[in-house]
């Protein structure tokens, strides 16, 4: 089973007290205890799959700090720190950068606005980089220069899917599957692949995605609206919102196992499983 190392942040201070994306409504009720319970179950699922979980201490006054994916981008032992668009989240950036340094990662400060793995997703040898609502196009050049991997710019056009990780999920990186690990001589490798919602992207970006991923799993608007694409895959098992029923079926048809989790309380702030999960790649 492929093992991943994830950074998470307990939603101790979770709240919806401001509006910086279409999902947030400060006038609507929220339940911090339920958010903690749902997050705890997500963490348990990862641990049951054999993944290593590290935690950053949540800070008071930062209700969105639970969304660890926005805390940085970590590839090859190097971490690109973040610079948030919105003042409400600005103090999260230094907190995550300090954690990376303490964990032994080489940290580069961001010059342009970027919101970490919310918009910067490793996909095999490439990095897919979203822009249009949060991460600036200028940040894509920083990403390529730091990590030395080709960066593919993707233009987001639907404000509901304001981060790339709400419109696209990386499913596999060209990993060997379970059979090839268990049977000597078998060289079965899953190709790099993604699931995505075409309508969330500009026509040009849709054409790029079709060319790069001809066998991609295509999501429905209904599943994207429950943040079904805000999913975490280890190359074999995809953890996604339990409400994304059609997407789960499509993923299983494509050869992936799925585990549905309920993080609906966190969705009140615009987040799902991936938002809560930052992969630490040494």
C-alpha positions in Angstrom: 0.0 0.0 0.0 1.4 3.4 -0.9 2.2 5.5 2.2 1.8 9.2 2.2 2.8 11.8 4.8 0.2 14.5 5.5 0.1 17.7 7.5 -3.3 18.5 9.1 -4.6 21.1 11.6 -7.4 20.4 14.1 -10.3 22.8 13.6 -10.3 23.8 17.3 -11.1 27.4 16.3 -13.3 26.6 13.3 -16.0 29.3 12.6 -17.6 31.1 9.7 -17.4 34.7 10.7 -16.5 36.3 7.4 -17.1 35.7 3.7 -14.2 35.3 1.3 -15.7 32.6 -1.0 -19.3 31.8 -2.2 -19.7 29.0 0.3 -19.4 31.1 3.4 -22.4 32.8 5.0 -21.6 34.5 8.4 -25.3 34.7 9.1 -25.7 30.9 9.0 -25.2 28.6 12.0 -22.1 26.5 12.3 -21.0 23.8 14.7 -17.4 23.8 15.8 -17.8 20.5 17.7 -19.2 18.8 14.6 -16.4 20.1 12.5 -13.9 18.7 14.9 -15.7 15.3 14.9 -15.7 15.2 11.1 -12.1 16.2 10.9 -11.1 13.5 13.5 -12.8 10.9 11.4 -11.0 12.0 8.3 -7.7 11.7 10.1 -8.7 8.2 11.3 -9.4 7.2 7.8 -5.9 8.3 6.6 -4.3 6.4 9.5 -6.3 3.3 8.7 -4.8 3.4 5.2 -1.3 3.5 6.7 -0.6 7.1 6.1 1.6 9.2 8.4 -0.2 12.2 9.9 1.6 15.2 11.4 -0.3 18.1 13.0 0.3 21.9 13.2 -1.1 23.6 16.3 -4.2 25.6 15.5 -4.0 29.3 16.4 -6.9 31.3 17.9 -8.4 33.9 15.5 -7.6 31.8 12.4 -10.8 29.8 11.8 -9.6 28.6 8.3 -6.3 27.3 9.5 -7.9 23.8 9.4 -7.4 24.0 5.6 -3.8 22.9 5.7 -3.6 22.4 1.9 -3.4 26.2 1.7 -0.4 26.4 4.0 2.2 25.7 1.4 3.5 23.5 -1.4 6.1 20.8 -0.5 7.9 18.9 -3.2 11.4 17.2 -3.0 12.0 18.4 0.5 11.4 22.1 -0.5 8.5 24.2 0.7 7.1 27.2 -1.0 5.5 29.4 1.6 2.1 31.1 0.8 0.9 34.6 0.5 -2.9 34.8 0.9 -5.1 37.1 -1.1 -7.4 37.9 1.8 -6.3 39.6 5.0 -8.4 37.3 7.1 -6.0 34.4 6.4 -2.7 36.3 6.2 -1.4 35.2 9.5 -1.7 31.5 8.6 1.2 31.9 6.1 4.0 32.6 8.7 2.6 29.9 11.0 2.9 27.2 8.4 6.3 28.5 7.2 7.6 28.2 10.8 6.3 24.6 11.0 8.0 23.7 7.7 11.3 25.1 9.0 11.0 23.2 12.3 10.3 20.0 10.4 13.5 20.4 8.4 12.1 21.6 5.1 14.0 24.3 3.0 11.5 27.2 2.9 11.2 29.8 0.1 9.1 32.8 0.8 6.4 33.7 -1.8 6.8 36.9 -3.8 3.4 36.6 -5.5 0.0 35.6 -4.2 -0.2 31.8 -4.0 -2.5 29.6 -1.8 -0.5 26.5 -1.7 -1.9 23.2 -2.8 -5.3 24.8 -3.1 -4.0 25.9 -6.6 -0.7 24.0 -7.0 -1.0 20.3 -7.6 1.8 17.9 -8.4 0.7 15.4 -11.1 3.5 13.0 -12.0 6.4 15.0 -13.4 4.2 18.1 -14.0 2.7 20.7 -11.7 -0.8 21.8 -12.5 -1.3 25.4 -11.4 -4.7 27.2 -11.1 -5.3 30.9 -11.4 -8.3 33.2 -11.8 -9.5 33.8 -8.3 -6.8 33.3 -5.8 -3.2 32.3 -6.8 -1.8 34.8 -9.3 -0.3 33.8 -12.6 3.0 35.3 -11.6 3.2 32.7 -8.8 3.4 29.9 -11.4 6.8 31.1 -12.5 8.0 31.0 -8.9 6.7 27.4 -8.6 8.6 26.3 -11.8 11.8 28.0 -10.8 11.8 26.5 -7.3 10.8 23.0 -8.0 12.3 22.6 -11.5 9.3 20.9 -12.9 7.1 22.0 -15.9 4.1 24.0 -14.7 0.8 23.9 -16.6 -1.4 26.9 -16.1 -5.1 26.3 -15.8 -7.6 29.1 -15.8 -10.6 28.8 -13.4 -13.8 30.5 -14.4 -16.5 29.5 -11.9 -16.3 31.3 -8.5 -17.8 28.3 -6.7 -14.6 26.4 -7.6 -12.2 29.2 -6.7 -9.2 26.9 -6.0 -7.9 24.2 -8.4 -8.4 21.6 -5.8 -12.2 22.2 -5.8 -12.3 21.6 -9.6 -9.7 18.9 -10.1 -8.3 15.9 -8.1 -5.0 14.2 -8.9 -5.7 10.5 -8.8 -2.3 8.9 -9.6 1.3 10.0 -10.3 2.4 7.0 -12.5 2.6 4.8 -9.4 3.0 1.0 -9.5 -0.2 -0.6 -8.5 -0.6 -3.2 -5.7 -0.3 -6.2 -8.1 3.1 -5.1 -9.4 4.4 -4.7 -5.8 3.2 -8.1 -4.8 4.2 -10.1 -7.9 7.8 -10.0 -9.0 8.2 -9.3 -12.7 4.9 -7.5 -13.0 5.5 -4.0 -14.1 2.0 -2.6 -14.0 2.0 1.2 -13.5 -1.1 3.4 -13.3 -0.7 6.3 -15.6 -0.8 9.9 -14.3 -4.5 10.7 -14.2 -7.0 13.2 -12.8 -10.7 13.7 -12.2 -12.1 17.2 -13.1 -15.1 19.3 -13.9 -14.7 20.7 -17.4 -17.1 23.6 -16.8 -14.9 25.0 -14.1 -12.2 25.8 -16.6 -11.7 28.1 -19.6 -12.1 26.6 -23.1 -8.3 26.7 -23.6 -7.7 25.0 -20.2 -10.3 22.3 -21.0 -8.4 21.6 -24.3 -5.1 21.3 -22.4 -6.7 18.9 -19.8 -8.2 16.7 -22.6 -4.8 16.5 -24.3 -2.8 15.7 -21.1 -5.4 13.3 -19.5 -7.4 11.6 -22.3 -8.7 9.0 -19.8 -9.6 11.4 -17.0 -12.6 10.8 -14.8 -15.1 13.5 -15.6 -17.2 14.8 -12.7 -20.7 16.1 -12.8 -21.7 19.6 -11.6 -23.8 18.0 -8.9 -20.8 16.1 -7.4 -18.5 19.2 -7.8 -21.1 21.2 -5.9 -20.6 19.0 -2.8 -16.9 19.4 -3.3 -16.5 15.9 -4.5 -13.4 16.8 -6.4 -11.8 18.1 -3.2 -10.5 14.5 -2.8 -7.3 12.9 -1.7 -5.8 9.9 -3.6 -2.8 7.8 -2.7 -2.9 6.2 -6.2 -5.1 3.4 -5.1 -7.7 4.7 -2.7 -9.5 8.0 -3.1 -11.0 9.7 0.0 -13.8 12.0 -1.0 -17.0 13.5 0.3 -19.6 10.8 0.9 -22.2 13.0 -0.9 -20.4 12.6 -4.2 -22.1 9.4 -5.2 -21.8 9.5 -9.0 -18.1 10.5 -8.8 -17.3 7.6 -6.4 -18.9 5.2 -8.8 -17.0 6.6 -11.8 -13.7 6.3 -9.8 -14.4 2.7 -8.9 -15.2 2.0 -12.6 -11.8 3.5 -13.4 -10.1 1.1 -11.0 -9.8 3.1 -7.8 -11.1 2.1 -4.4 -13.1 4.9 -2.7 -13.9 5.9 0.9 -16.6 8.4 1.5 -16.3 10.8 4.4 -18.7 13.4 5.7 -17.0 16.8 6.1 -20.2 18.8 5.4 -19.6 21.2 8.3 -16.2 22.2 6.9 -17.9 22.7 3.6 -19.7 25.7 5.1 -16.3 27.4 4.8 -15.6 26.0 1.4 -13.4 23.1 2.3 -13.4 19.3 1.9 -10.9 16.5 2.5 -8.2 17.8 0.3 -8.4 21.3 1.8 -7.7 19.7 5.2 -4.7 17.8 3.9 -1.2 19.0 2.8 1.1 16.3 1.4 4.7 16.5 2.7 7.0 15.2 0.0 10.6 14.6 1.1 
